[in-house]
Amino acid sequence: MADAGLPLQKALYALLTEMLAPIPVYDDVPPDTPTTYVTIGDVVSGDDGDKTAQGQEHVAAIFVWSKGGTRGREAVKTVLASIHDALHEQEAALEIEGHTTVMVICEASDSVRGADPALWQGIARYRILTESV
């Protein structure tokens, strides 16, 4: 079975970059990047195949970062909502090379104040099921 982890990461990056523009999406944030921006965190993968299909289950963490006090929190929540619209139950939109996207579900999302009182962090976790083609 071909692992879908890296192709999934690439597909998430491509979709979110397109859907969230002009908000940047990063895997590795450049120094001195102004907020608001999105990062794709870890994608934890495990076997979810059966006798008829080779599948994997993934949990992807997506982070949103914004400064600006209450405006930072508002920005985080707005971007989290846009990510939800782009991913939740939108299996056809997530094109993963060598794999079929079977399910995309938002498990949870939240926003919290960072170590810097002006910085807000949002996190969303998505459960994604894939099958090899």
N, C-alpha and C positions, 0 to 999 in steps of 0.2 A: 504494500500500500504506500502510495506517495504521501508524504507528510504535507499537510495543508498550512502549516504554521506560517512560513515565510510568504507564500502566495496570498494568504489571508491578510497579513500585515500590509503587503503592497496594495491589495484591493481596498482595504480600509483607508489607507493614505490617499489613494486616487479618488475614491468617492467623497471623502470628507474635504479634500482640497477643492474639489469641484463645487460641492454643495455649500461650503462655508465661506467661499471667497467673498470679501477680501481678507477674512481672518486667516492667518497662516496656520498650517498644520506641520508639526515637526516630529521627527523621530529623535533627533538630537538638537536641542535648542542652542542657537548661536549665542555667544556672549552679548550682553547689553541689548537683548531683544526687548522691545517695548511690549507691554501687555495690551491687548488681549490676544491670547493664542491658545492653540490646542496641541496636546501631545498624545501620542499613542503609546500606552504603557505596555506591560507584559501581556502576552497572549499565552494562557495556560491551556495545553491541549492533552486530550486523552482519547483512547480508542472507544468508538461507539459503533463499531461494525456488527454485522450479524451474518448469517449464512448466505444472504442474498446480495449484500452490499458492503463495501469497505468504507466505513465512515469514521469521522472524528467529531468529538465534542470540544469546543473551545470556549473559554471565558476571556474576553478582551476587556481591558481597562482603558478608558479614554478620559484624559484629564483636560480641564479648561482652567486657564490662569488669567486673572484680571486684577488690576489695581484700581483704587478709586473709592474706598469706603463703601457706602451703600450702593453707589453706582457700579462698583466692582462686583458686588453680589448680584445686582440686576443684570449686568453683562454676562456673568457666569450662567445664571439661570436661563437667559435668552439663548445663549449658545448651546446649552444642554438641551433645550427644547428643539433647536434646529437639528442637533445630532439625532435626537429621538425621531424626528420626522424623516430623516434621511435613512435610518437603519431599522427601527422597530417594525417588524413584520413586512420588511421591504426586501425579501429574498432575491427578487429579480434584479434589484439595483446593485447587489454586491456580487460582482463578477470575479470569481477566483479562478486563476489559471489552473486547468487540470482537475477542477472540482466543481461540483454542483452545490449551491447553497440551499440547504433543506429548510433551515429555520434560523431566524434572527429575532431574539427577544431581549428587551431591556429588563434586566433583573432588578436593578436599583440605580438611583442617582441621588446625589446629595451635594450640598455646597457648604464649605467650612472656611473660617478665617485662617489665614496662614500665620507663620511666625511673625512676619511683618504685618502689623495691624491693618495696613492699607491693602494687603494682598488677599484675594479670595481664590479658593481652589474649588473646582467642581470635579466630581468623579462620577462616571457612569460605567456600569458593568453590563456587558452584552454576552448572552449565551448564544453561540452560533454552532449549528450542526452542518457538517459537510459530508459529501460522498465523493469518492474518486470516480472520474469518468473513464 
